[in-house]
Amino acid sequence: MPRDFFLSCATCLLVAISVSAKSLTLIVATNGNDRWSGRLEKPARDGTDGPLATLPAALKTTRAARRNSSGPPERITILLRGGTYSVAEPIVLTPEDSGSDAGHPFTIAAVRNERPVLSGGRQVRGWKRVEGQAGLWRAEVPEARAGKWYFRQLFVNGARKQRARSPGRGYYQHYGRENIVRNNIFAFGAEHQLMRTREEEHLSFIFTNNIVYFDSGTLLGSNWKNERFTIDYNVYFDARHGASAEALRFAGATFDQWRQRGHDIHSLFADPLFLAPKQSNFRLRDNSPALKLGFRPIDLSEVGVRKKFRKQVRDRD
């Protein structure tokens, strides 16, 4: 057999081994672009190549490399540069992403001395100071108001901050089934007095024999389009000058239109006759219209520490 044949085959073997044994390293950076190769740590000056922008794009590239007919890389590494990466959905790793053995590892890591953060949060823009209330800020989030997006925590510059609970002092239901809300007083909600943020196929709640008293904001907030709730025998009162039953709006509907939908048939727009609501004295006068509708004041005399135990208690707060 000719000697040249052996040299030629050996050369092919070495090339094949070299191709299959190569490693693949991809860089992800906040200033990257998912249309680039991901082989560069920084964007090229001409803007034609550079790091990738997202981890999902890097995973897509590694999966394509494994399916390469010339053989998968021996080592695959994805390095994330420092910064915050927004994640709209879970990042899923499957058995396909694993290295075949210890000699063919798959690694996702941070670039040395850098701190990448994968965040499922969304950035809220358009913050404005709340007039007359020092230290308070507000921002409009239409998708959250419409019930299309829900969030539980607020972070400012990396630190968790307390967020206001809308409507502040009223009734707020995000999700529930046949909850009974009865014989309560809801007073002075800042923005909305009652909020139902999620439309549900089942009966959300039963809201009856309550008093809703306010002097700012609107009565109902968020989603009240379907009729999967029961609401009746309530007393509503807008304490602002010039307010009336005719001007009252139930999620855009007049009182009559609201009743035509089957809600608050027996409810009233009337002053419930609290003794001193501005001083947080919500005891009712004997001729209160709420009493005539079936509202039953709660006896607060035995609420809290009972008299015979008060001497044993030391309030240090």
LOVEXTI-216747 format. One line per 5 residues: their letters; for each residue x, y, z of N, C-alpha, C. Coordinates in nm, 2 decimals. Layout:
<pts>
a = X:Y:Z:X:Y:Z:X:Y:Z; ...
</pts>
This chain:
<pts>
mprdf = 0.09:-0.12:0.00:0.00:0.00:0.00:0.09:0.12:0.00; 0.06:0.22:-0.08:0.15:0.34:-0.09:0.16:0.41:0.04; 0.28:0.47:0.07:0.30:0.54:0.19:0.22:0.67:0.20; 0.20:0.73:0.09:0.13:0.86:0.08:-0.01:0.84:0.13; -0.07:0.72:0.11:-0.21:0.69:0.15:-0.22:0.70:0.30
flsca = -0.12:0.64:0.37:-0.12:0.65:0.52:-0.10:0.79:0.57; -0.02:0.87:0.51:0.00:1.01:0.55:-0.13:1.09:0.53; -0.20:1.06:0.42:-0.32:1.13:0.39:-0.43:1.10:0.49; -0.44:0.97:0.53:-0.54:0.93:0.62:-0.51:0.98:0.76; -0.39:0.98:0.80:-0.35:1.04:0.93:-0.38:1.18:0.94
tcllv = -0.35:1.25:0.83:-0.39:1.40:0.83:-0.53:1.42:0.84; -0.62:1.34:0.78:-0.76:1.35:0.79:-0.81:1.32:0.93; -0.74:1.22:0.99:-0.78:1.18:1.13:-0.75:1.30:1.23; -0.63:1.36:1.21:-0.59:1.47:1.30:-0.69:1.59:1.28; -0.73:1.61:1.16:-0.82:1.73:1.14:-0.95:1.70:1.20
aisvs = -1.00:1.57:1.19:-1.13:1.54:1.25:-1.12:1.55:1.40; -1.01:1.50:1.46:-1.00:1.51:1.60:-0.99:1.65:1.65; -0.92:1.74:1.57:-0.91:1.88:1.60:-1.04:1.95:1.60; -1.13:1.91:1.50:-1.26:1.98:1.49:-1.35:1.94:1.60; -1.36:1.81:1.64:-1.45:1.76:1.74:-1.40:1.80:1.88
akslt = -1.27:1.82:1.90:-1.22:1.85:2.03:-1.22:2.00:2.06; -1.26:2.08:1.97:-1.25:2.23:1.99:-1.36:2.27:2.10; -1.33:2.38:2.17:-1.43:2.43:2.27:-1.50:2.54:2.21; -1.62:2.57:2.27:-1.71:2.68:2.23:-1.73:2.77:2.35; -1.69:2.89:2.34:-1.72:2.99:2.45:-1.80:3.11:2.39
livat = -1.91:3.13:2.46:-2.00:3.24:2.42:-2.01:3.35:2.53; -2.01:3.47:2.49:-2.02:3.58:2.58:-2.15:3.65:2.57; -2.22:3.67:2.69:-2.34:3.75:2.69:-2.32:3.88:2.77; -2.36:3.99:2.71:-2.34:4.12:2.78:-2.47:4.21:2.76; -2.48:4.30:2.85:-2.60:4.39:2.84:-2.60:4.48:2.72
ngndr = -2.48:4.50:2.66:-2.46:4.58:2.54:-2.45:4.49:2.42; -2.49:4.37:2.43:-2.48:4.27:2.32:-2.60:4.28:2.22; -2.60:4.19:2.13:-2.70:4.18:2.03:-2.72:4.03:1.99; -2.84:3.98:2.00:-2.86:3.84:1.97:-2.84:3.80:1.82; -2.82:3.90:1.74:-2.78:3.87:1.60:-2.63:3.85:1.58
wsgrl = -2.55:3.88:1.68:-2.41:3.87:1.67:-2.37:3.72:1.71; -2.24:3.69:1.69:-2.19:3.56:1.71:-2.17:3.52:1.86; -2.15:3.62:1.94:-2.12:3.59:2.08:-1.98:3.55:2.11; -1.89:3.56:2.02:-1.75:3.52:2.03:-1.66:3.63:2.09; -1.71:3.76:2.08:-1.63:3.87:2.13:-1.68:3.92:2.27
ekpar = -1.59:3.97:2.35:-1.63:4.02:2.48:-1.69:4.16:2.47; -1.66:4.23:2.37:-1.71:4.37:2.35:-1.76:4.38:2.21; -1.85:4.47:2.18:-1.90:4.50:2.04:-1.78:4.55:1.96; -1.78:4.50:1.84:-1.67:4.54:1.74:-1.70:4.69:1.71; -1.59:4.76:1.67:-1.60:4.90:1.64:-1.69:4.93:1.53
dgtdg = -1.70:4.84:1.43:-1.78:4.86:1.31:-1.93:4.81:1.34; -1.96:4.76:1.46:-2.09:4.72:1.49:-2.14:4.60:1.42; -2.05:4.52:1.37:-2.10:4.40:1.29:-2.09:4.27:1.37; -2.03:4.27:1.49:-2.02:4.15:1.57:-1.99:4.19:1.72; -2.01:4.10:1.81:-1.99:4.12:1.95:-2.06:4.02:2.03
platl = -2.08:4.05:2.16:-2.14:3.95:2.25:-2.29:3.94:2.22; -2.35:3.83:2.27:-2.50:3.81:2.26:-2.56:3.90:2.37; -2.69:3.92:2.36:-2.76:4.00:2.46:-2.84:3.92:2.56; -2.87:3.80:2.54:-2.95:3.72:2.63:-2.90:3.58:2.64; -2.93:3.52:2.76:-2.89:3.38:2.78:-2.97:3.28:2.69
paalk = -3.10:3.30:2.67:-3.17:3.21:2.58:-3.11:3.21:2.44; -3.06:3.32:2.39:-3.00:3.32:2.26:-2.87:3.24:2.26; -2.79:3.25:2.37:-2.67:3.17:2.39:-2.70:3.02:2.39; -2.81:2.98:2.46:-2.85:2.84:2.47:-2.89:2.79:2.33; -2.96:2.87:2.25:-3.00:2.84:2.12:-2.87:2.81:2.03
ttraa = -2.77:2.89:2.05:-2.65:2.87:1.97:-2.57:2.74:2.01; -2.57:2.71:2.14:-2.50:2.59:2.19:-2.57:2.47:2.14; -2.71:2.47:2.14:-2.78:2.36:2.09:-2.76:2.33:1.94; -2.75:2.44:1.87:-2.72:2.43:1.72:-2.58:2.37:1.70; -2.49:2.41:1.79:-2.35:2.36:1.78:-2.34:2.21:1.81
rrnss = -2.42:2.16:1.90:-2.42:2.01:1.93:-2.48:1.93:1.81; -2.57:1.99:1.74:-2.62:1.92:1.62:-2.54:1.93:1.50; -2.43:2.00:1.51:-2.34:2.02:1.39:-2.29:1.88:1.34; -2.30:1.86:1.21:-2.26:1.73:1.15:-2.11:1.70:1.17; -2.03:1.81:1.19:-1.88:1.78:1.20:-1.84:1.74:1.34
gpper = -1.94:1.73:1.43:-1.91:1.69:1.57:-1.93:1.80:1.67; -1.99:1.77:1.79:-2.01:1.87:1.89:-1.88:1.92:1.95; -1.88:2.04:2.01:-1.76:2.09:2.08:-1.73:2.00:2.20; -1.61:2.00:2.24:-1.57:1.92:2.36:-1.61:1.99:2.48; -1.60:2.12:2.49:-1.64:2.20:2.60:-1.72:2.31:2.56
itill = -1.83:2.34:2.63:-1.92:2.45:2.59:-1.93:2.54:2.72; -1.90:2.67:2.70:-1.91:2.76:2.82:-1.98:2.89:2.77; -2.08:2.93:2.86:-2.15:3.06:2.84:-2.11:3.15:2.96; -2.05:3.26:2.92:-2.00:3.36:3.03:-2.09:3.48:3.02; -2.14:3.52:3.14:-2.23:3.64:3.15:-2.15:3.75:3.21
rggty = -2.15:3.86:3.14:-2.08:3.98:3.19:-2.17:4.05:3.29; -2.12:4.14:3.37:-2.20:4.20:3.48:-2.31:4.29:3.42; -2.42:4.30:3.51:-2.54:4.38:3.47:-2.66:4.30:3.50; -2.78:4.36:3.47:-2.91:4.30:3.49:-2.97:4.26:3.36; -3.01:4.13:3.35:-3.07:4.08:3.23:-3.22:4.05:3.26
svaep = -3.31:4.11:3.20:-3.45:4.09:3.22:-3.49:3.96:3.15; -3.57:3.88:3.23:-3.61:3.75:3.18:-3.76:3.75:3.18; -3.82:3.73:3.07:-3.97:3.74:3.05:-4.04:3.60:3.08; -3.96:3.50:3.08:-4.02:3.36:3.10:-3.91:3.27:3.16; -3.94:3.16:3.22:-3.84:3.07:3.28:-3.74:3.03:3.18
ivltp = -3.61:3.02:3.22:-3.50:2.96:3.14:-3.50:2.81:3.16; -3.53:2.73:3.06:-3.54:2.59:3.08:-3.41:2.52:3.02; -3.35:2.44:3.11:-3.24:2.35:3.06:-3.29:2.21:3.06; -3.26:2.14:2.95:-3.30:2.01:2.92:-3.18:1.91:2.92; -3.21:1.78:2.92:-3.10:1.69:2.91:-3.01:1.71:2.79
edsgs = -3.07:1.77:2.68:-2.99:1.81:2.56:-2.88:1.90:2.59; -2.90:1.99:2.70:-2.80:2.09:2.73:-2.68:2.03:2.81; -2.70:1.92:2.87:-2.59:1.86:2.96:-2.47:1.81:2.88; -2.36:1.82:2.94:-2.24:1.76:2.88:-2.26:1.61:2.88; -2.20:1.54:2.78:-2.21:1.40:2.77:-2.14:1.32:2.88
daghp = -2.04:1.38:2.93:-1.96:1.32:3.04:-1.87:1.43:3.10; -1.79:1.39:3.21:-1.71:1.49:3.28:-1.61:1.55:3.18; -1.57:1.48:3.08:-1.47:1.53:2.98:-1.53:1.63:2.88; -1.66:1.64:2.88:-1.73:1.73:2.79:-1.83:1.81:2.86; -1.78:1.90:2.95:-1.87:1.98:3.04:-1.94:2.09:2.96
ftiaa = -2.05:2.13:3.02:-2.13:2.25:2.98:-2.14:2.34:3.10; -2.09:2.46:3.09:-2.08:2.56:3.20:-2.15:2.69:3.17; -2.23:2.74:3.26:-2.28:2.87:3.26:-2.22:2.95:3.38; -2.15:3.05:3.36:-2.08:3.12:3.47:-2.07:3.27:3.44; -2.03:3.34:3.55:-2.01:3.48:3.54:-1.86:3.51:3.49
vrner = -1.84:3.61:3.42:-1.71:3.65:3.39:-1.64:3.69:3.52; -1.51:3.65:3.53:-1.44:3.67:3.66:-1.45:3.81:3.71; -1.49:3.82:3.84:-1.50:3.95:3.91:-1.62:4.04:3.86; -1.71:3.98:3.79:-1.83:4.05:3.74:-1.95:3.99:3.80; -2.06:4.06:3.81:-2.18:4.02:3.88:-2.31:4.03:3.79
pvlsg = -2.34:3.93:3.72:-2.46:3.93:3.64:-2.58:3.90:3.72; -2.70:3.95:3.69:-2.82:3.93:3.76:-2.93:3.89:3.66; -2.99:3.77:3.67:-3.10:3.74:3.59:-3.23:3.78:3.66; -3.31:3.87:3.61:-3.42:3.92:3.69:-3.55:3.90:3.61; -3.65:3.85:3.68:-3.78:3.83:3.62:-3.87:3.96:3.64
grqvr = -3.81:4.06:3.70:-3.88:4.19:3.72:-3.89:4.27:3.60; -3.98:4.37:3.60:-3.99:4.47:3.49:-3.96:4.61:3.54; -3.90:4.69:3.46:-3.87:4.82:3.50:-3.99:4.91:3.48; -4.02:4.99:3.59:-4.13:5.08:3.59:-4.07:5.22:3.57; -4.12:5.29:3.47:-4.07:5.43:3.45:-4.18:5.53:3.47
gwkrv = -4.15:5.66:3.46:-4.24:5.76:3.48:-4.28:5.80:3.62; -4.19:5.78:3.72:-4.21:5.81:3.86:-4.23:5.96:3.88; -4.33:6.00:3.96:-4.35:6.13:4.00:-4.37:6.15:4.15; -4.33:6.26:4.20:-4.35:6.28:4.35:-4.50:6.30:4.37; -4.55:6.25:4.49:-4.69:6.27:4.53:-4.70:6.40:4.60
egqag = -4.77:6.49:4.55:-4.78:6.63:4.60:-4.84:6.62:4.74; -4.77:6.70:4.83:-4.82:6.71:4.97:-4.79:6.59:5.06; -4.72:6.49:5.01:-4.68:6.37:5.09:-4.53:6.34:5.07; -4.46:6.39:5.16:-4.31:6.38:5.15:-4.27:6.23:5.15; -4.17:6.20:5.06:-4.12:6.07:5.05:-4.20:5.97:4.97
lwrae = -4.31:6.01:4.92:-4.39:5.92:4.84:-4.38:5.95:4.69; -4.38:5.84:4.61:-4.37:5.85:4.47:-4.48:5.77:4.41; -4.52:5.80:4.29:-4.62:5.72:4.22:-4.58:5.71:4.07; -4.63:5.60:4.01:-4.61:5.58:3.87:-4.73:5.50:3.81; -4.77:5.53:3.69:-4.88:5.46:3.63:-4.83:5.33:3.56
vpear = -4.90:5.22:3.59:-4.87:5.09:3.53:-5.00:5.04:3.47; -5.03:5.08:3.35:-5.16:5.04:3.29:-5.19:4.89:3.28; -5.08:4.81:3.26:-5.10:4.67:3.25:-5.14:4.61:3.38; -5.08:4.66:3.49:-5.12:4.61:3.62:-5.26:4.66:3.66; -5.29:4.78:3.62:-5.43:4.83:3.65:-5.53:4.75:3.58
agkwy = -5.50:4.70:3.46:-5.60:4.62:3.38:-5.60:4.48:3.42; -5.51:4.44:3.51:-5.51:4.30:3.56:-5.43:4.21:3.47; -5.35:4.26:3.37:-5.27:4.18:3.28:-5.13:4.15:3.34; -5.10:4.22:3.44:-4.96:4.19:3.50:-4.97:4.21:3.65; -4.92:4.12:3.73:-4.93:4.13:3.87:-4.79:4.12:3.93
frqlf = -4.77:4.20:4.03:-4.64:4.20:4.10:-4.65:4.21:4.25; -4.56:4.16:4.32:-4.57:4.15:4.47:-4.46:4.23:4.54; -4.35:4.26:4.47:-4.24:4.32:4.53:-4.19:4.44:4.45; -4.13:4.54:4.51:-4.08:4.65:4.45:-3.93:4.67:4.49; -3.84:4.69:4.40:-3.70:4.71:4.43:-3.66:4.84:4.36
vngar = -3.59:4.92:4.44:-3.53:5.05:4.40:-3.38:5.05:4.42; -3.31:5.06:4.31:-3.16:5.05:4.32:-3.11:4.93:4.39; -3.18:4.82:4.37:-3.13:4.69:4.42:-3.18:4.66:4.56; -3.25:4.76:4.62:-3.31:4.74:4.76:-3.46:4.73:4.76; -3.51:4.63:4.83:-3.65:4.61:4.84:-3.72:4.73:4.91
kqrar = -3.83:4.78:4.86:-3.89:4.90:4.91:-4.04:4.86:4.94; -4.10:4.94:5.03:-4.24:4.91:5.06:-4.32:4.98:4.95; -4.42:4.91:4.90:-4.51:4.96:4.80:-4.64:4.99:4.86; -4.71:5.09:4.81:-4.84:5.12:4.86:-4.94:5.01:4.82; -5.03:4.98:4.90:-5.14:4.88:4.88:-5.26:4.96:4.83
spgrg = -5.29:4.94:4.70:-5.40:5.01:4.64:-5.53:4.92:4.67; -5.64:4.98:4.72:-5.67:5.12:4.73:-5.63:5.19:4.86; -5.54:5.13:4.94:-5.50:5.19:5.06:-5.58:5.15:5.18; -5.70:5.19:5.19:-5.78:5.16:5.30:-5.91:5.09:5.26; -5.93:5.05:5.14:-6.05:4.98:5.10:-6.04:4.83:5.09
yyqhy = -6.14:4.78:5.01:-6.14:4.63:4.99:-6.07:4.60:4.86; -5.97:4.51:4.86:-5.90:4.47:4.74:-5.89:4.32:4.73; -5.94:4.27:4.62:-5.93:4.13:4.59:-5.86:4.10:4.46; -5.75:4.03:4.47:-5.68:3.99:4.34:-5.73:3.86:4.29; -5.75:3.77:4.38:-5.80:3.63:4.35:-5.88:3.58:4.47
greni = -5.99:3.51:4.44:-6.06:3.45:4.54:-6.18:3.38:4.49; -6.25:3.30:4.57:-6.36:3.23:4.53:-6.47:3.23:4.64; -6.58:3.29:4.61:-6.69:3.30:4.70:-6.66:3.35:4.84; -6.57:3.45:4.84:-6.53:3.51:4.97:-6.65:3.60:5.02; -6.68:3.59:5.14:-6.80:3.67:5.20:-6.74:3.79:5.27
vrnni = -6.78:3.91:5.22:-6.74:4.04:5.28:-6.87:4.10:5.33; -6.89:4.10:5.46:-7.02:4.15:5.52:-7.00:4.22:5.65; -7.07:4.33:5.66:-7.08:4.40:5.79:-6.94:4.47:5.82; -6.89:4.54:5.72:-6.76:4.61:5.74:-6.78:4.76:5.70; -6.69:4.84:5.75:-6.69:4.98:5.72:-6.56:5.01:5.65
fafga = -6.57:5.05:5.52:-6.45:5.09:5.44:-6.45:5.24:5.43; -6.35:5.31:5.48:-6.35:5.46:5.48:-6.22:5.52:5.43; -6.24:5.62:5.36:-6.13:5.71:5.31:-6.02:5.64:5.23; -6.06:5.56:5.14:-5.97:5.50:5.04:-5.91:5.61:4.96; -5.78:5.61:4.94:-5.71:5.72:4.87:-5.74:5.73:4.72
ehqlm = -5.74:5.61:4.65:-5.76:5.60:4.51:-5.89:5.54:4.47; -5.90:5.41:4.51:-6.03:5.33:4.48:-6.07:5.28:4.61; -6.20:5.27:4.63:-6.26:5.22:4.75:-6.27:5.06:4.75; -6.30:5.01:4.63:-6.31:4.87:4.61:-6.24:4.83:4.48; -6.15:4.73:4.49:-6.08:4.69:4.37:-6.09:4.54:4.35
rtree = -6.12:4.50:4.22:-6.12:4.36:4.18:-6.03:4.35:4.06; -5.91:4.31:4.08:-5.81:4.31:3.97:-5.82:4.20:3.87; -5.89:4.10:3.90:-5.89:3.98:3.81:-6.03:3.93:3.79; -6.07:3.92:3.66:-6.20:3.86:3.63:-6.19:3.71:3.63; -6.28:3.65:3.70:-6.28:3.51:3.72:-6.41:3.44:3.67
ehlsf = -6.40:3.31:3.63:-6.51:3.24:3.58:-6.61:3.20:3.69; -6.55:3.19:3.81:-6.64:3.15:3.93:-6.68:3.27:4.00; -6.77:3.26:4.10:-6.81:3.37:4.18:-6.70:3.42:4.27; -6.66:3.55:4.25:-6.54:3.60:4.32:-6.57:3.62:4.47; -6.68:3.70:4.49:-6.71:3.73:4.63:-6.85:3.77:4.65
iftnn = -6.89:3.78:4.77:-7.03:3.83:4.81:-7.01:3.95:4.90; -7.04:4.06:4.85:-7.02:4.19:4.92:-7.15:4.25:4.96; -7.19:4.23:5.09:-7.32:4.28:5.13:-7.32:4.34:5.27; -7.41:4.43:5.29:-7.43:4.50:5.42:-7.30:4.57:5.47; -7.24:4.64:5.38:-7.12:4.71:5.41:-7.14:4.86:5.40
ivyfd = -7.06:4.94:5.46:-7.06:5.09:5.44:-6.93:5.13:5.38; -6.95:5.21:5.27:-6.83:5.26:5.19:-6.84:5.41:5.20; -6.74:5.47:5.27:-6.74:5.62:5.29:-6.61:5.68:5.24; -6.62:5.78:5.15:-6.49:5.83:5.10:-6.51:5.97:5.06; -6.39:6.04:5.05:-6.39:6.18:5.01:-6.28:6.21:4.90
sgtll = -6.23:6.10:4.84:-6.13:6.11:4.73:-6.13:5.99:4.64; -6.08:6.00:4.52:-6.07:5.88:4.44:-6.21:5.84:4.38; -6.22:5.72:4.34:-6.34:5.66:4.28:-6.39:5.54:4.36; -6.51:5.51:4.33:-6.57:5.40:4.41:-6.51:5.26:4.37; -6.51:5.23:4.24:-6.46:5.10:4.20:-6.34:5.12:4.11
gsnwk = -6.24:5.03:4.13:-6.12:5.03:4.04:-6.10:4.90:3.98; -6.03:4.90:3.87:-5.99:4.78:3.79:-6.10:4.71:3.72; -6.12:4.58:3.73:-6.20:4.50:3.64:-6.34:4.46:3.71; -6.44:4.51:3.65:-6.58:4.48:3.69:-6.67:4.45:3.57; -6.61:4.40:3.46:-6.68:4.38:3.34:-6.78:4.26:3.34
nerft = -6.73:4.15:3.40:-6.82:4.03:3.40:-6.91:4.04:3.53; -7.00:3.96:3.55:-7.10:3.97:3.66:-7.08:3.86:3.76; -6.95:3.81:3.77:-6.93:3.70:3.86:-6.90:3.75:4.01; -6.99:3.82:4.06:-6.98:3.87:4.20:-7.12:3.91:4.24; -7.14:3.91:4.37:-7.27:3.95:4.43:-7.25:4.07:4.52
idynv = -7.32:4.18:4.50:-7.30:4.30:4.57:-7.44:4.37:4.59; -7.48:4.39:4.72:-7.61:4.44:4.75:-7.62:4.48:4.89; -7.72:4.56:4.93:-7.76:4.60:5.06:-7.64:4.68:5.13; -7.57:4.76:5.05:-7.46:4.84:5.09:-7.50:4.99:5.10; -7.43:5.07:5.18:-7.45:5.21:5.18:-7.32:5.28:5.13
yfdar = -7.34:5.36:5.03:-7.23:5.43:4.97:-7.24:5.58:4.99; -7.13:5.64:5.03:-7.14:5.79:5.05:-7.01:5.86:5.01; -7.02:5.95:4.91:-6.91:6.04:4.87:-6.93:6.17:4.95; -6.84:6.19:5.04:-6.85:6.31:5.13:-6.80:6.44:5.07; -6.76:6.44:4.95:-6.72:6.56:4.88:-6.84:6.65:4.85
hgasa = -6.81:6.78:4.85:-6.91:6.88:4.83:-6.97:6.86:4.69; -7.10:6.86:4.68:-7.17:6.85:4.55:-7.19:6.71:4.50; -7.14:6.61:4.58:-7.15:6.47:4.53:-7.30:6.42:4.55; -7.34:6.33:4.46:-7.48:6.29:4.46:-7.49:6.15:4.40; -7.60:6.09:4.42:-7.63:5.95:4.37:-7.62:5.96:4.21
ealrf = -7.66:6.07:4.15:-7.66:6.08:4.01:-7.52:6.09:3.95; -7.43:6.15:4.03:-7.29:6.16:3.99:-7.20:6.04:4.02; -7.25:5.95:4.11:-7.18:5.84:4.15:-7.16:5.74:4.03; -7.04:5.69:4.01:-7.01:5.60:3.90:-6.96:5.46:3.96; -7.01:5.36:3.90:-6.97:5.22:3.93:-6.89:5.17:3.81
agatf = -6.76:5.19:3.81:-6.68:5.14:3.70:-6.73:5.20:3.57; -6.76:5.33:3.57:-6.81:5.40:3.45:-6.96:5.40:3.43; -7.03:5.32:3.50:-7.18:5.31:3.49:-7.25:5.40:3.60; -7.36:5.45:3.56:-7.44:5.52:3.66:-7.50:5.42:3.76; -7.56:5.47:3.87:-7.62:5.39:3.97:-7.74:5.31:3.90
dqwrq = -7.82:5.37:3.82:-7.93:5.30:3.75:-7.87:5.19:3.65; -7.77:5.22:3.58:-7.71:5.13:3.49:-7.65:5.01:3.56; -7.59:5.04:3.67:-7.53:4.93:3.76:-7.64:4.84:3.81; -7.75:4.90:3.85:-7.86:4.81:3.90:-7.92:4.73:3.79; -7.93:4.78:3.67:-7.98:4.71:3.55:-7.90:4.58:3.53
rghdi = -7.77:4.59:3.57:-7.69:4.47:3.55:-7.71:4.37:3.67; -7.79:4.41:3.76:-7.83:4.31:3.87:-7.75:4.34:4.00; -7.68:4.45:4.01:-7.60:4.48:4.13:-7.66:4.59:4.21; -7.64:4.58:4.35:-7.68:4.68:4.44:-7.83:4.73:4.42; -7.91:4.63:4.40:-8.05:4.66:4.38:-8.11:4.73:4.50
hslfa = -8.07:4.69:4.62:-8.13:4.74:4.75:-8.03:4.84:4.81; -7.92:4.87:4.76:-7.82:4.96:4.82:-7.86:5.10:4.81; -7.80:5.19:4.89:-7.83:5.33:4.90:-7.71:5.42:4.88; -7.74:5.54:4.83:-7.64:5.64:4.84:-7.69:5.74:4.94; -7.63:5.73:5.06:-7.68:5.81:5.17:-7.57:5.83:5.28
dplfl = -7.57:5.93:5.35:-7.48:5.96:5.46:-7.51:5.85:5.57; -7.42:5.77:5.61:-7.44:5.67:5.71:-7.46:5.72:5.85; -7.42:5.85:5.87:-7.44:5.92:6.00:-7.34:5.87:6.10; -7.21:5.87:6.07:-7.11:5.84:6.17:-7.11:5.95:6.27; -7.07:5.93:6.39:-7.06:6.03:6.49:-6.95:6.13:6.46
apkqs = -6.83:6.09:6.42:-6.72:6.18:6.38:-6.62:6.11:6.30; -6.65:6.09:6.17:-6.56:6.01:6.08:-6.42:6.07:6.07; -6.41:6.20:6.06:-6.28:6.26:6.05:-6.19:6.23:6.17; -6.25:6.20:6.28:-6.17:6.17:6.40:-6.17:6.02:6.42; -6.20:5.94:6.32:-6.20:5.80:6.32:-6.30:5.74:6.42
nfrlr = -6.41:5.81:6.45:-6.52:5.76:6.53:-6.63:5.72:6.43; -6.64:5.59:6.41:-6.73:5.54:6.31:-6.85:5.48:6.38; -6.88:5.51:6.50:-7.01:5.47:6.56:-7.12:5.53:6.49; -7.23:5.46:6.47:-7.35:5.51:6.40:-7.45:5.57:6.49; -7.51:5.67:6.44:-7.63:5.73:6.51:-7.75:5.64:6.50
dnspa = -7.84:5.65:6.59:-7.95:5.56:6.59:-8.04:5.56:6.47; -8.04:5.67:6.40:-8.12:5.68:6.27:-8.04:5.66:6.15; -7.93:5.59:6.16:-7.85:5.56:6.04:-7.92:5.47:5.94; -7.92:5.51:5.81:-7.98:5.43:5.71:-7.91:5.29:5.69; -7.79:5.28:5.74:-7.72:5.15:5.73:-7.79:5.05:5.82
lklgf = -7.83:5.10:5.94:-7.90:5.01:6.03:-8.03:4.95:5.98; -8.10:5.04:5.90:-8.22:5.00:5.84:-8.20:4.89:5.73; -8.08:4.89:5.67:-8.05:4.79:5.57:-8.00:4.66:5.62; -7.98:4.66:5.76:-7.93:4.54:5.82:-7.79:4.54:5.87; -7.72:4.65:5.86:-7.58:4.66:5.91:-7.59:4.64:6.06
rpidl = -7.50:4.56:6.11:-7.49:4.53:6.26:-7.36:4.58:6.32; -7.36:4.68:6.39:-7.23:4.73:6.45:-7.17:4.62:6.54; -7.04:4.62:6.53:-6.97:4.52:6.61:-6.94:4.58:6.75; -6.97:4.50:6.85:-6.94:4.54:6.99:-6.79:4.54:7.02; -6.73:4.66:7.03:-6.58:4.66:7.05:-6.54:4.66:7.19
sevgv = -6.63:4.65:7.28:-6.60:4.66:7.42:-6.51:4.55:7.47; -6.52:4.43:7.41:-6.44:4.32:7.45:-6.33:4.29:7.35; -6.30:4.38:7.26:-6.20:4.36:7.16:-6.06:4.40:7.22; -5.96:4.32:7.20:-5.83:4.35:7.26:-5.81:4.27:7.40; -5.72:4.32:7.48:-5.70:4.26:7.61:-5.82:4.29:7.70
rkkfr = -5.87:4.18:7.76:-5.99:4.20:7.85:-5.95:4.26:7.98; -6.04:4.33:8.04:-6.01:4.41:8.16:-5.94:4.33:8.27; -5.98:4.21:8.30:-5.92:4.13:8.41:-5.77:4.10:8.38; -5.73:4.11:8.25:-5.59:4.08:8.22:-5.50:4.20:8.19; -5.56:4.32:8.19:-5.49:4.44:8.15:-5.38:4.47:8.24
kqvrd = -5.39:4.45:8.36:-5.28:4.48:8.46:-5.16:4.39:8.44; -5.18:4.28:8.37:-5.07:4.18:8.34:-4.99:4.22:8.21; -5.05:4.31:8.14:-4.99:4.34:8.01:-4.91:4.48:8.01; -4.80:4.48:7.96:-4.72:4.60:7.95:-4.69:4.63:7.80; -4.75:4.73:7.75:-4.74:4.76:7.61:-4.61:4.84:7.59
rd = -4.51:4.78:7.52:-4.38:4.85:7.51:-4.37:4.91:7.37; -4.47:4.90:7.28:-4.46:4.95:7.15:-4.47:5.10:7.14
</pts>
